[in-house]
Amino acid sequence: MATDSQLSAFIDRQKVLLAREREASISQTSDLLSNFDPKLLEKKGLALLGLGVQEVKIGLGGKTLVQLERPSAYHSSIIFPPHTLRPGDLARIEANVTTKTKKPAVADTKDSTVQGVVYKVSDTRIVIAVDSEDELNLPERCRLVKLANSVTYDRMDRAIEQLEKTIKGEKDTELTPLVQVLMGLTLPSPKDRLDDITFFDETLNPSQKEAIKFCLESPEVACIHGPPGTGKTHTLIEIIRQIITSSDRSKRILVCGASNLSVDNILERLLALPVSPNSPRIKVTRIGHPARVMAHQGILESTLDIKAARTDQAALVKDVKSELEATLGVLSGKGKGVKGKIKGAERKKMWDEVKALRKEYRKREGGIVTSVLEESQVVVATCHSSGGRQLRNLKFDVVIIDEATQALEAVCWIPVFKAKKLILAGDPLQLPPTVLSEGDNSPNAAQLATKKNTQSSKTQVGQLRPSRTLETTLFDRLESMYGSGIKRMLNVQYRMHDQICTFPSRTLYSNKLTSHSSVAKHLLLDLPETQDNGSTSVKSTIDEETRKEVLGTPVTFFDTAGCEYFERVDGDGDEGSRCNENEATVVKQWVDALVAAGVGPERIAVITPYQAQVTLLTSLLRPLYGTTLEIGTVDGMQGREKDSVVISLVRSNDKREVGFLKDKRRLNVAMTRAKRHLCIVGDSSTVSHGGTYLKKWLKWLDENSDVRYAGIE
């Protein structure tokens, strides 16, 4: 079991890595904001320019919600260009000047700019939640700039500090059996055997049932390994239903995830469950900043904001909120009947009123929030937002963390301290957490301590080792400590045509991943809109032979080797992002062919490892197909799926450098998003030099795909 020196080495290493990551995040953002003009920042997806304040309202906790849009007077389209601003991101509203910004990249500036958290995002509007008592001096025309989020690092630091105090047995801490197992102080307890489990979902396959039983029987911790398309979320929903309908119906669950999209996906599934006398509606509440609020009414109805507003006590705060919003409307010049902004002494007096009203609003609202959460059987939040004040003193019987293999270990500890039991779900063979800093290969104190301990004894089950890099997740570490017995793997996939599934199954999943009969042979030809049913809509655009060629092939490879479609670096001296114009043209031509054959743009995703290529592809495809055609990075597509996926590899150069493609986990994500059709566009002569895995992949493509010459006619 873990020794005191191992525990100290682990904690110290986490502190060092988190400090390094915070520094790297702030440094990267500062460099970008200092060295690039606003237009280039927008091109990189880090800013939105030429915005106007549409509305100012009050949200939960008395936060000011500032809604920004692109005024039609200044833009040909009100739709935002591609960007990386997501709910929960830190951002700054500032005047829309054309010179470079020199402002700090973290939330500590106190000038006329306004900083807050991205609250909601759609294609045409973005809402920023501002938590400040200071006067909001919003410019008439503004821009929004993404910042390094120091709040997340603060919460992770506090979680590791709490872990250290807990291990040392300091006052007001509790060394629970769960924490002891996670830190290698004790082995996992024997299983609580459950002989008879009646599953709500009769369609569950044997591997899903085994994983559910394993999680229910494990007293402290259990892991679910869910390869692409194996119904990981489906399995978690069944686990949630089993727990809250068990003999102890008072059990409460906190469901977390690495991203807003992951937890919203679970929330959508919970809301869609059938309701019956034997299976009543689950009382679920969403905490934080939902990513899909504007697209899904059910999620909106489940947010803490809306639930709090509909309680019997809500009338007590409604009058204060109305008065507060009216006053803010006058101050911003956006209220009804308001002409221009109030100035001078009158403005100062009104801001004093805002402060007093906000204080009263928070006081009245506190009790309502507590009552809503106490009635909830399931609370849904990101790992980060579970550390907010709403959940500060709440405890849960079970914490479930989805996408646990994409979350830093430190951020997982935020909800872990609220739990008696932990269930982790993810796939360590897909993309790890995004880490900006690099692991230290030098023999620091943590590693020397590990070396000393391992020299004195052989590797034991439960032995705790400091992580070399933050990419080592809690899921990874538990499997390393306790072996494969700590997890169960789902082995039937419900997404991909069998030919698409074959390569990742063979090379990454020990050939254990099988295709369900419902998807094993499905093609684009089988879609209702592509059926040859006598209508002329499909036949009028392309001939029948071409239609079957386009729609009847599960894997297509456009090889650009020898075409001299060389990549170029986007931006002056920027080594981070690349694009390939000729390759983008090939992608466009294939998308055109798919649509001409009857495939709706909403069924297609175009993905690439590079943001610069995303921007280029957007300029080519968005005017033709609008926002229904999804265009994005491989990283942004993780956890998603489409009937047809077109991948632009980008890399083509004389040095045979492959960059991001070298990570087989990124390639695994890219190729497993497709359901019925996968198309790859790339230069085999460059990509084949990226290592053994890429060489195997290209050999497999050559033998198993429809290989085409990529020359542009």
Secondary structure, DSSP 8 states (H G I E B T S, - for coil): ---HHHHHHHHHHHHHHHHHHHHHHHHHHHHHHHHS-HHHHHHTTSEEEEEEEEEEEE-GGG-EEEEEE--TTT-S-SS--S----TT-EEEEEE--SS---S-SSTT--SS-EEEEEEEE-SSEEEEEE--SS-----SEEEEEE---HHHHHHHHHHHHHHHHHHHT-TT----HHHHHHTTSS-------------S-TT--HHHHHHHHHHHH-SSEEEEE--TTS-HHHHHHHHHHHHHTSS-TT--EEEEESSHHHHHHHHHHHHTS--BTTB----EEE-S--SSTTT-HHHHHHBHHHHHHTSGGGHHHHHHHHHHHHHHHHHHT-STT--S---HHHHHHHHHHHHHHHHHHHHHHHHHHHHHHHH-SEEEEETTGGGSGGGTT--EEEEEEETGGGS-HHHHHHHHTTEEEEEEEE-TTS------S----S--HHHHHHHHHHHHS---TT-----SSTTS-HHHHHHHHH-GGGEEE--EESSS-HHHHHHHHHHHSTT--EE-TTTTT--GGGSGGG--SS-STTTTTS-HHHHHHHHS-SEEEEE-TTS----EESSSS--S-EE-HHHHHHHHHHHHHHHHTT--GGGEEEEES-HHHHHHHHHHHHHHHGGGSEEEEHHHHTT--EEEEEEE-----TT---GGGG-HHHHHHHHTSEEEEEEEEE-HHHHTTS-HHHHHHHHHHHHHSEEEE----
